[in-house]
Amino acid sequence: MSKTLSDIRVKIDKIDDTVHDLLMERASLVSSIAEAKRKSNLQMVQPAREAKMIRRLLARHSGPLPRQAVVRIWRELVGAVALLQTGLTVIVFSEDDGNPQWDMAKDYFGTIVPMKRINSAAGAIGAVRNDDASFAVMPWPELDQKAAWWSHLFEQHSETMSIICALPYGLHAKKGSATITHRALVVSKFEFLPSDEDYTFIGLELSATISRTKIVERLTELGLSIVNLYSSKSTRRADANVHLVEARGYISPDAAVLDTIRQAFEGECSYIGVVGGYPAVPELDE
């Protein structure tokens, strides 16, 4: 073995020790923060802050280490320390073993956080509502579907559930191919907070006579930047449809624009509310 190669390996060993020392120090600091949050009754999980951290790291990243590896490393850190020490658990709605939600959930929450698969959308949402799980990982909404799981978020009780994050963490694209289409959403009782670059979901229940095109037109006239509109039949009213509006930007649950939207539909709106959203994360090339 050449002296140069030996010297390089010695340097790598020293770096490994330094990295390990820093990981242990970071874990200790996170534990202190978690304890302070418990004493102050503050929200334990904050996807907005985590997204800001990932954006900051990716903005300063350079060299041969793939950007996706940076995200995976830090997501594992968050899962192994912050999520595990707070005793949080994950339910994944999956109708079959090949469902991609499971892999995306593992990538986001890490390999240590307890996860369980369930084949009922209502059951997954109910597990969060009844505090049997901290998070439910649900499939991305479809443009038009018969039974939309997200309509359960319209039926809020004493504690509000919200969509708080989108998976995978950053859209992954292979060079020379189309962007991977599988996506999912995370539902929790934790609050959806602003991260400075966000997307918001607004729930609507409207008269079935109002077309999707008219909905987009009216919302755009009110200044909303519409990304997509997902629709389903209402389970509460035979003459109504429910809609999930995906809009750019953070909209708070008490934003004045919600009353403006209700008024724009001239008494044909039986429900309107922010049901969460997700922080944007830079796209990642594999």
N, C-alpha and C positions, 0 to 999 in steps of 0.2 A: 504494500500500500504506500502510495507516495506521501511525502511529508505534507504536501499541500492539502490532499484529501483528508488526512488525519486532523490537520489544523481546522479545517472547515467543520468537521464533525464535532470537534471539541467546542467550537463556537456555537453550533446548533444545540448541543447539550446545555450550554450556559443559557442560551435564549429560552430553551424549554423550561429550565428552572425558574427563570425570571417570569415567563408567562404564567407558570403555575402559581408562583407567589402572588402575582397580580390577580389571578382568578380567585384565589382564596381571600385576598383582601377585598375584592369586589363583592364576593358573596357575603362577607361579614358586614360590609356597609349596607348592602341590600337588606339583610336581616334587621339591621338597626332601623332602616326606613320603614320596613314592614311593621315592626313593633310600634313605632311612632304613629303610623297610620291607624293601627288598631286602637291605640289609646285615644286618638283624636276622632275616631269614627270616620276616617277618610276612605275614599274609594281605593281598594287594594290594587285593582288592575286598571291601567290607563293606556289603552291602545294609541291615543293621540300622542302621548309622550314617547311611547315606543317607536312610533312612526317617525317622529322628529329625530330620534336617535339614529335610526337606520338611514334616514336621508343625510344626516350630517356625516356619518361614517362613509357612505357611498360617495359623497361629494369630495371627500379627501382621499379616497382610495386610489391606489395606483399599483402597477406591478403585475406579475403573472397570476397572483391569486384571483380566481374568478369572483366577480361581484356576488354571485349567488352563494358562494361559499361563505362570504362575509355575513350575509343575511342568515344562513343556516346556523353559523356559529353563535351569533348573538341571540337568535331565537331559542337555541338550546340553552344558553345561559339564563335567559328570562324564565324559561320553563323549569329548569332544574332548580333554580334558587327562589325566584319570586313566587311563581305559581305553586310549586310543590309545598313550600313552607306555609302557605296560607290555606292549604288543604282543599284546593279547588279541583273539581272533576269535570270531565267533558263527555257529553252524549253526542254521538254522530248518527244522524238519520241516514240510513243506508238500506235500500230495498234488496240489495244483493251484494255478495262478497266482492264483486268487481267494481263497486261504486267508488269513484275517485275522491269522494269527500273524506274518506278515512286517511288516505295518504296525505292529502292537503292539511288535515287536522294535525297529523303527526309532525309534519314539517313546521307548522306554526307553534303548537303547544310544546313540542319537544318529545323525547322518547320516554321521559320519566313520569309525566303527569298522567294519572289514571284516565283511561278512555273506555267507553262502552258503546257498542253498536246497538241501534234500535231500528226496527223496520216500520215504525209508525210516525208520521210527521206530527200528528196531534200529540202522540206520546212524548216525543222529543221536546216539544214546546211545553207540554205539561210538566215534564221533569224539571225544567227551569222554573216554571211558575210555582211548583210545590217545593222548591229548594232541594230536590233530589239530585240536581246537577247544577253546576255553576255556568256552564256554557252548552249551547246546542249548535252543532254545525249542520247547516241546512243547504240544500242545493240552490243554485242561482235561480231566480224567478224566470219563468217562461213568459213570452209575450202574451199568450192567450192559453189558459189552462182551465180545466174543470174544477179542480179543488186546490186552491192556492194556500200553502201553509202560512204565508205571511199575513193572510186575513185574520189569523188568530191574534195577531198583535193589535188589531183594532179593538179586541175585547179585553180591555185592561181592567185589572182589579186593584187591590190596595197598593201593590208594588208594580211599577211599570217595567216592562221588558222592552229592550231595544236591540236593533241590529247595531253592532259596535265595530265590526271589522269585516273585510272582504279577503277571501283566499283564492288562489295562492297569494303569498305576500309579495306583490309585484307580478306583473304579467311576464311569463317566461316565453321567450321566442328563440327558436333555432334559426341560425343564419340560412337564408335561402328557403325558408318554409313559413307557413302561416302561424300566427300566434295560437298557442294552445287554448282551446275554447272552454275547457272545464273550469268552473269557478264555483265558489260556495260563499255563504254568509254565516257569520257567528252571531248568535242571539244570546243575550244575557240580561240580568237585572242591573248590571253596571251601566252607568250613563254614557251615552255617546257624547264626547267632548270635542271641541275644535282643535285641529292640529295645524291650522293655517293653509292647508290644502286638502279639501274634503269633498265628499259627495253625500247628499242627504236623500233619504227616502221619505216621501210624504204619502200617507194613506188617504184614499178617498173612497166614499160610497156615494154614488151618483145614480140618478134616474137612468134606466137602461136606454132611454131615448137619446141620450147624449153620446155622440160618436167619439171614438178615440182621437180622430183628427180634430174635432172641435175642442176636446180637452187640451190637446197640445197647443192649439192656436190661442186659447184663452190664457193659459199659463205663460206662454211666451210673451203675450201682450202685457202681462203683469211683471215682466222682467226676469222670469225664471229661465235658466239655461237648461233645457231638458235633454238628458242623455238617452232615456228610454222610458217607456210606459208599459207596464205589465198589467194584465186585466184578467178578471175571473167573474163568474156569477156570484152574487151575494147569497150567503146562506141565511141571512136574516130577512131579506125582502125579495119577493118574487119579481118585483118590478125594478130592481136595481142591480148594478154591477159594482164590483170593487176594483180599485186601481191602485197600483203602487208606482208612484212617480219617482224616478231617479233624476236628481237635479245636481248640477255643479254648485259647489260652495256649501258652507255650513249654515243651516237654518235651525234656530233654537226652537224648542217645543212651544214657547210662548211668543214667537215672532208675530208681529202685526200682520205680516203678509198672509197668514193663515185665515184671518178674518176677511181680508180682502178677497182671497180665493173663494171663500164660502159665499160672499156677496156676489161674486162674478157669475156664480151658477144659479142665481135668482131663486133660492128656495128649493132647488133640486139636489142639494147636498145634505145628506143625512149623517155623514161623518167626515171629518178632516182632522188629521193630526200627524205630527212628525213621529215616525216609528224607528228612527235611528239613522245610521249612515256608516260611512267608513272613511278612514284617512287614506289619501293617495300615497302610494309608494313608487319610486322610480322603476320603470320597466327594466328587466334584467335579461341580458343575453347569456345564454348557456355557453 
